[in-house]
């Protein structure tokens, strides 16, 4: 039905899943850099962490919104994996600034 078979798998639209994974990976890299003391002192500042968390949250929310519009127009099923990626991204986006501020106040 489609030009590319990779757009859907078993009736589920999966084209945007790599973007969700990339945003989650970026948020997780920030999370790991907060936990490692060498990187926390050298490279982290509260402004980029908060900004990355806000931008990641906005980006992932818009992606899910547009993903649902595309799914509705094509008559496919929604992808529960992308929803869980959204939840994990939200959790780590909120956790990153809180963890950074807590670690900074502890020192």
N, C-alpha and C positions, 0 to 999 in steps of 0.2 A: 504494500500500500504506500510506503514511503520511499523516498529516494535512497535514504540510508537506513539500514536495518538497526543501527545502533541507537536510534532515537527512542525505540521502545523495546522492552523485553517482557514477554508474557503479558502484553496489554498494559504495561506500566511505562509511563514516560520517564526516561532516565537521562535525558540530554544534559540537564543542568546539574546532575549529581557531582561531577568533578569540580564544579565551582564551589559547591557546598563543602566538599572535602578540603579544598584549598583554603577557604576562609577558616575552617575549623583548625587546620594544620597551622596556620599563621597565629591564631589565638593560642594554640597549645605551645608553640615555640616561645611566645611571650611568657606563658605560664612557667615553662621550664627555665627561662632566663631569670625569672623572679626567684625561683627556688635555689638556683646555683649562686652561692655568695660571690664568686669571682665576677660573674656577669652582672649581678645586681648592683654592685658598687660602681663598676666601670661604665656600663652602658645604659642602665635604666634610669628613667626620670618619671615622675608621676604624670606629666603632661602627655608624653607619647603613649603611655599605657592606657590612660583614660581615653585619649583620642582614638587609638586603635580599637578599643573595646566598643566605643560608640559607633564608629564607622563600620566595624564588623557586624554589629547588631542591625544597623540600618540596612546594610547591603544584604545580609541574609534574609531579613524580613521582606525586602522588595523582591528578592529572588523567589521566595516561596509564594508571594502574591502573584507574580507573573507566571510562575510554574503552574499554579492552580488555574489561571486563565487559559493557558495553552492546553492543559489537560482537559478542561471543560470544552474548549472549541474542537479538539480532536476526538473527543468521545473516549478517552482512555481512562485508566484508573490512576488515582493519586499514588504517590510513592511514599510509603511509610518510612523508608530509610532516610529520605531527605527531611522528613519531619523530625526524626530523632536526631539528625545532624543539627537541625535548627535548635532543638532543646539543649544539646550539648554545647553548642556555640553560645547560647544565651547564658548558660550556667558558668562557663569559663570567662565570658565577657564581664559578668558581674563579679566573679571571684578574683580576677586579675587585679583590679585596682584595690579591692579590699585586702587581698593578701599582701600586695606591695606596701600599702599604708601600715598594715599590722607589722610586717617585717621591719619597716623603717622605724616605727615607733619602739619596737623591741630593742633596737640597737641604740 
